[in-house]
């Protein structure tokens, strides 16, 4: 497989993941994703922002999240976020420390 085809396939897979989380599985909570997989929608949007910034494209955290969530963070929270139990919050603290080493 040539590099351009690989790049296009990777981009298509990323778009499918983004759409899946943004439109089809709004019930999946970020805290559960972080606790189980070590990343969440915020991580994906941060990676997107970092890739843009590395290429000289000005983008802040808010802009990246809106691109990834399809709405503002406040709107997402109001529409989809549920309360997390104390146990989930404790697990999140551990998962965050283990997986997010550089907050931006």
TILUMMI-202080 format. One record per residue: residue in one letter; z, y negated, x of N, C-alpha, C in turn. Coordinates in pm, whole numbers, plus 50000, padded with zeros to 5 digits. Atoms other than C-alpha are relative to their C-alpha. Layout:
BEGIN
AZYXZYXZYX...
This chain:
BEGIN
X500005011750084500005000050000500004987650089X500065012249919499104965950135501154990649961X498865009050018501684937950166499894991749872X500185008450119500224916449886500305008149873X499724991550116500324945349637501495002949989X498564997549999503894953749739500754987849949X499385012450043504884917249693499834997949849X500265001650142503274916049349500815010049916X499214989950071505004948249241501494996350001X498595004449992508384935549364500254988349905X499855011550089507864902849176499985004449854X500064995050138506914921648860501295007249962X498744993150027510024943448887501134989949981X498985010350015512194912548933499874993049865X500205006550130510634895648630500445009049886X499574990550103511244927148425501525000749992X498535000049997514914927848534500534987249937X499585012950054515314890948454499834999749849X500254999850145513744895048110500955009649929X499114990050058515794926148040501404994349980X498655005650008519074908348115500064987349915X500015012750072518054875247956499725001949851X500444998950138516494887947635500405012949931X499774987150065517154924647573501445004750007X498634995349983520704929947701500984988550018X499065011249996522574897947630501425004849976X498674994350024525474920647533500685004350130X499434995849873525964931047895500664988050066X499235011049945528664909248041499884999550153X500075001749855528434895048394501165006850070X498834994149935531954906848473499855015150012X500224985549995530984942648387498965003550106X501024997549897527874940548604500604998850139X499395002049868529864926848897500955011450033X499034989449976532594952748858499345013450028X500674987149982530144981748839498945000050110X501155000149909527204970749053500154990650119X499815009349889528524943249278499104987849996X500795012150019526164916749142499904997349850X500145003750140525544897948817498874989949987X501055010050022523214872448664500184988050092X499765011449911524874844848867499565003150142X500454996149866524214864049188498474999350008X501465000250001520564868549094499484985750001X500465013950000520214831549018500294993350134X499685005749869521934822749347498975004750104X501014994949907519544845249540498664992949978X501225007150034516654828349360500054985950059X499825013549946518014793849453499895000150152X500034999349854518534804149815498585002250050X501394997649960514964817349838499174987249986X500725012750020513644784549696500374990150109X499545009649898515764763549931499475003650138X500534995649870514654784250232498544996350016X501425003549997511074775450140499784985149981X500115014450012511834738250116499924994949858X500015004150141512024737549736501414996049962X498685004950040514914716149617500395006349867X499494993850122516934735449361501495001650015X498564998149994520614734549280500415011849912X499474988550072522844760849123499724999149850X500225001850143522494746348774498565002949962X501424997550027518704746548787499665014850011X500294985849981518594781948921500565008349884X499414992650113520934794448649499204998049873X500805002550120518864777948377498695007850005X501224992049985515744794948515500305014649971X499694985950016517494828348516500555003449862X499414997550132519444825448189499084995849885X500865005150106516734807047995500684989549915X499215010250070519344781547884501084995150094X498915004749916522274762048018501115010650004X498884990749987525334780948136500964998549882X499125002250115527404764847860499455006649875X500614993650117524934776847596500125015250010X499884985549981524924811947744501425004749966X498604996250025528714813447741500334999349851X499705001750143528904800447383499345010949916X500744990350079526304825147258500315014650032X499964986049959526984856747457501275004650072X498874995649919530084856747676501215003349913X498794996050072533144875247550501194999250095X498795000449918536724874447672500135013050080X499804988449913537524897647960501495003450004X498614995549992540694918247974500584996650137X499325002649872543264912548247499565010350104X500444989649907542194945548402498614997150054X501365003449954538524935148414500034988150095X499905011849912539514901748568500545003950137X499454995349872541564919448835498925007650079X501104992649935538654943148910498944990450052X500995009949959536344912848927500414993150129X499525006549878538494895849190499685008650122X500294990749890538134926649410498495000950025X501454998749986534394930549342499404987350059X500515012749949533784893749411500254998950149X499665000649858535584895249744499135009550083X500774990049927533654926349843498514996950005X501445001550013530214914549735499444986050014X500485013849993530004876749736500694993450118X499395005149878530614864150085499704985250023X500395013849976528884830350066499654993549867X500265006950126529224809949748499234987150024X500755012749994526784781949691499904994349860
